[in-house]
Amino acid sequence: MSLDKEQMVTLYRNLIRSDQAAKMMYRRMMQGKLIGFYHPAEGAIAPGVGACSFLHQDDNLAPHHRGHGIQHMMSKGIDIKTYLAEHTGKDTGCCKGRSAFHFSFPEHKVYMMSGFIGYNFAPVLGWGWAAKQRKQGQVVMNCSGDGSYGQGRAHESMLMAMNWKLPIIYFCENNGMAIHSSAAEMHPTEDISSLAQGYGMPAVIVDGQDVFAIAEVVEAAVERARADKGPTFVEAKTLRFAEHDIGTPDLRGWEERSDEEREEMRQREPVTLATTRVLDEGILNQDEIDQIIADAETEIAGIEKFADESDIARPPEAELLADVFAP
């Protein structure tokens, strides 16, 4: 599928918004203004933007943990101010300030996040089954890293999704690293998408630094799913510029990743690549780009203001125990 000008502008705007959000989250974590962990998205924001910018409100989404799914959720149309409030321990948070970096936006079909690697493969199977029964054209976007495909539930999920022809997109954001372990050491083949062959599932590999290329292949997979033709595996080859999470050494195995490796990766920074293309093709001019950046900065400032001015969550004991179902 080819993108029209309006779609390319939407993708570029969401990429800039996501970039500004990622920078804000990194800064706040370094300032001690977030609770819990933060897994920086620098270098890896394009997959979430490309995968989620054209999803419908009614489509289910399981965001990736990289960048805490902010680029995925913002691109789907979710106002993340309550998520930042959650990450700040405020009572206006999406989970009332009790979950740190976990999120829940059920009205947008984003139901959960877990610290368990590959947690999402089981629930997306259920969402896909429900979507197929409803016959309303819903799809399920399942975003996960290369490391999660070592989990047994991933294979169980793909097997049943293919057997039942469920409308699920298995979207692998392959940055080649699972904390400190390289994908080359953890998988017998270079392409994680080769796993789909065992289930007869169509698969495609795309440049995970190119937001436009990602959107094109994802739109084709979504169209296939909406037509009741079953799941597709999309592998976005992306990059992780920084450490797994802030404060963790940036290691590959026992060795620190070199400055040369980091510099080489940064030559393929997604915002730079996208900016070059929209200028070269006349999609946007520099004044329009400057305005998009200014608008994104204003949006992020408003999100921060909301979180900072909200009250700290101090739920009473009765409220804390209201959702506890076992002693």
C-alpha positions in Angstrom: 0.0 0.0 0.0 1.2 3.5 -0.7 0.6 6.5 1.6 -1.1 9.7 0.6 0.1 13.1 1.7 -2.4 13.4 4.5 -1.3 10.1 5.9 2.4 11.0 5.7 1.7 14.3 7.6 -0.2 12.4 10.3 2.7 10.0 10.7 5.3 12.8 10.8 3.2 14.7 13.4 2.8 11.6 15.6 6.5 10.9 15.3 7.4 14.4 16.5 4.9 14.2 19.3 6.3 10.8 20.4 9.9 12.1 20.2 9.0 15.1 22.4 7.2 12.7 24.9 10.2 10.4 25.0 12.5 13.3 25.7 10.2 14.5 28.4 10.0 11.1 30.1 13.8 10.7 30.0 14.3 14.1 31.5 11.7 13.6 34.3 13.2 10.3 35.2 16.7 11.8 35.5 15.1 14.6 37.7 13.5 12.1 40.0 10.0 13.1 38.9 8.8 9.6 37.9 8.1 6.6 40.1 9.1 3.1 39.0 11.3 2.3 36.1 11.6 4.0 32.7 12.7 2.1 29.5 13.8 4.8 27.1 12.5 4.8 23.6 15.3 6.8 22.0 15.9 5.3 18.5 12.9 3.1 18.7 9.8 5.4 18.4 9.0 4.8 14.8 7.6 1.2 15.1 4.9 2.3 17.6 3.9 5.3 15.5 3.8 3.4 12.2 1.8 0.5 13.7 -0.8 2.6 15.6 -1.5 5.8 13.8 -4.3 4.5 11.7 -5.9 2.0 14.1 -9.6 2.6 14.8 -10.9 3.6 18.2 -12.5 0.1 18.5 -9.3 -1.8 17.7 -7.5 -3.6 20.6 -3.9 -2.6 21.3 -1.2 -4.2 23.4 1.6 -1.6 23.4 5.3 -2.5 23.7 7.1 -1.7 26.9 9.8 0.4 25.1 9.0 4.0 25.9 6.2 2.5 28.1 4.0 2.4 25.0 3.6 6.2 24.9 4.3 6.4 21.2 1.8 3.6 20.5 -1.0 5.2 22.6 -0.5 8.8 21.5 -0.6 7.6 17.9 -3.8 5.8 18.5 -5.4 9.0 19.8 -5.0 8.5 23.6 -4.5 11.5 25.8 -1.5 10.4 27.9 -1.8 13.1 30.6 -3.4 10.6 33.0 -0.7 8.2 32.2 2.0 10.7 33.2 0.0 11.4 36.3 0.0 7.7 37.0 3.8 7.6 36.5 4.0 10.4 39.0 1.9 8.8 41.7 -1.0 11.2 41.4 -4.7 10.5 42.1 -5.6 11.7 38.6 -3.6 8.8 37.1 -5.2 6.3 34.8 -5.0 3.7 37.6 -5.4 6.3 40.4 -1.7 6.6 41.0 -1.3 3.0 42.3 0.5 1.2 39.4 3.6 3.3 38.7 4.4 2.7 35.0 1.5 0.3 34.3 -1.5 1.7 32.3 -5.1 1.0 31.5 -7.3 2.8 29.0 -10.3 0.5 28.5 -12.3 3.1 26.6 -9.5 2.9 24.0 -9.2 -0.9 24.1 -5.9 -0.7 25.9 -6.6 -2.9 28.9 -3.3 -3.7 30.7 0.4 -3.8 31.0 2.5 -6.3 33.0 6.2 -6.6 33.9 6.2 -10.2 32.7 7.8 -10.6 29.3 5.3 -11.8 26.7 2.3 -11.4 29.0 0.3 -10.0 26.1 0.2 -13.1 23.9 -2.6 -14.8 25.9 -5.0 -11.9 26.2 -4.6 -10.8 22.6 -5.8 -14.3 21.6 -8.9 -13.7 23.6 -9.4 -10.2 22.1 -8.9 -11.7 18.6 -11.5 -14.4 19.2 -14.0 -11.8 20.5 -13.4 -9.6 17.5 -14.0 -12.5 15.1 -17.3 -13.3 16.8 -18.5 -9.7 16.7 -17.8 -9.5 13.0 -17.4 -5.7 13.2 -14.0 -5.4 11.5 -12.0 -5.0 14.6 -8.3 -5.9 14.6 -5.8 -6.6 17.4 -2.4 -5.0 17.4 0.0 -7.0 19.5 3.3 -5.2 20.0 6.2 -7.1 21.5 10.0 -7.2 21.5 12.3 -9.9 20.1 13.0 -11.3 23.6 9.3 -12.2 24.2 9.3 -14.7 21.3 11.3 -17.0 23.5 8.1 -17.5 25.6 6.0 -20.5 25.1 2.8 -18.5 25.2 3.9 -16.6 22.1 3.9 -19.8 20.1 0.7 -21.1 21.6 -0.9 -17.8 20.7 0.3 -17.8 17.1 -0.7 -21.4 16.6 -4.3 -20.8 17.7 -4.6 -17.5 15.9 -3.7 -19.1 12.7 -5.9 -22.1 13.3 -8.9 -19.8 14.0 -7.9 -17.1 11.5 -8.0 -14.4 14.1 -7.6 -10.7 13.2 -4.3 -10.2 15.0 -1.1 -8.5 13.9 1.9 -9.9 15.6 4.1 -6.8 15.5 7.7 -7.6 16.6 9.8 -4.6 17.5 13.2 -6.3 17.0 16.0 -4.1 18.3 18.3 -7.1 18.6 18.6 -6.8 22.4 16.7 -8.3 25.3 18.1 -6.3 28.2 21.7 -7.5 27.9 21.2 -10.5 25.7 21.6 -10.3 21.9 19.0 -11.8 19.6 21.8 -13.5 17.8 22.5 -15.5 20.9 18.8 -16.2 21.7 17.4 -17.2 18.4 18.7 -19.7 15.8 17.9 -17.5 12.8 18.4 -13.8 12.1 14.8 -13.0 11.4 12.3 -13.5 14.3 9.6 -13.5 11.6 10.8 -16.9 10.4 8.9 -18.3 13.4 5.6 -17.6 11.5 6.5 -20.0 8.8 5.9 -22.9 11.1 2.3 -21.9 11.4 1.7 -21.0 7.8 1.3 -17.3 8.8 2.3 -14.6 6.3 5.2 -12.5 7.5 7.0 -9.4 6.4 10.2 -7.6 7.5 10.4 -3.8 7.5 12.9 -1.1 8.3 12.0 -0.2 11.9 13.6 3.3 11.6 11.3 4.3 8.6 8.0 5.3 10.0 6.4 5.5 6.5 7.6 2.0 5.5 6.2 0.6 8.7 2.8 2.2 8.2 2.6 0.8 4.7 3.2 -2.8 5.7 1.0 -2.6 8.8 -1.9 -1.1 6.8 -1.7 -4.1 4.4 -1.7 -6.5 7.4 -4.7 -4.6 9.0 -6.6 -4.7 5.8 -6.1 -8.4 5.5 -7.2 -8.9 9.1 -10.3 -6.8 8.7 -11.2 -8.9 5.6 -11.3 -12.0 7.9 -8.1 -13.5 6.3 -6.3 -14.1 9.6 -3.2 -12.9 11.3 0.1 -11.5 9.9 3.5 -11.3 11.5 5.3 -8.0 11.0 9.0 -7.7 12.1 10.3 -4.1 12.4 14.1 -4.1 12.6 14.7 -1.2 14.9 17.5 0.1 17.2 17.9 0.8 20.9 20.2 3.7 21.3 20.4 3.6 25.1 20.4 1.2 27.9 17.4 -1.1 28.6 16.2 1.0 31.4 17.6 4.1 33.0 20.3 3.2 35.5 21.1 -0.2 34.0 24.5 -0.6 32.3 24.3 -0.6 28.5 25.8 -4.1 28.0 25.9 -6.7 25.3 26.5 -9.8 27.3 29.3 -8.8 29.8 30.7 -6.1 27.6 29.6 -2.5 27.4 28.4 -1.5 23.9 31.0 0.7 22.3 30.8 4.4 21.4 31.4 3.4 17.8 28.3 1.2 17.8 26.2 3.9 19.4 27.4 6.5 16.9 26.7 4.1 14.0 23.1 3.5 15.2 22.5 7.2 15.6 23.1 7.7 11.8 19.6 6.2 11.4 17.7 8.3 13.9 14.0 8.1 12.8 13.0 11.7 13.1 16.0 12.8 11.0 15.2 10.2 8.4 11.5 11.2 8.3 12.3 14.9 8.2 14.7 14.4 5.2 12.0 12.6 3.3 9.1 15.0 3.9 11.3 17.9 2.9 12.8 16.2 -0.2 9.4 15.1 -1.4 7.7 18.5 -0.7 5.3 16.9 1.8 6.1 19.6 4.3 8.3 22.8 4.3 10.6 23.9 7.1 8.0 26.4 8.5 5.4 23.7 8.7 7.9 21.4 10.4 8.8 24.1 12.9 5.1 24.6 13.7 4.6 20.8 14.2 7.5 20.8 16.7 6.2 23.9 18.5 2.7 22.3 18.8 4.2 19.1 20.2 6.2 21.0 22.7 3.0 22.9 23.8 1.1 19.6 24.1 3.8 18.0 26.2 4.0 21.1 28.5 0.3 20.8 29.1 0.6 17.1 29.9 3.4 17.9 32.4 1.4 20.7 34.0 -1.6 18.4 34.5 0.5 15.8 36.3 2.5 18.2 38.4 -0.6 20.1 39.6 -2.5 16.9 40.5 -2.6 15.7 44.1 -0.5 12.8 45.3 -2.5 9.6 45.5 -3.4 8.7 49.1 -6.2 6.2 48.8 -7.9 5.1 52.0 -7.5 1.5 53.1 -11.0 0.6 52.0 -10.3 1.7 48.5 -7.0 -0.2 48.4 -8.8 -3.4 49.4 -11.8 -2.9 47.2 -10.2 -4.8 44.2 -8.5 -7.5 46.3 -10.3 -10.8 45.8 -8.0 -13.1 47.8 -6.3 -12.8 51.2 
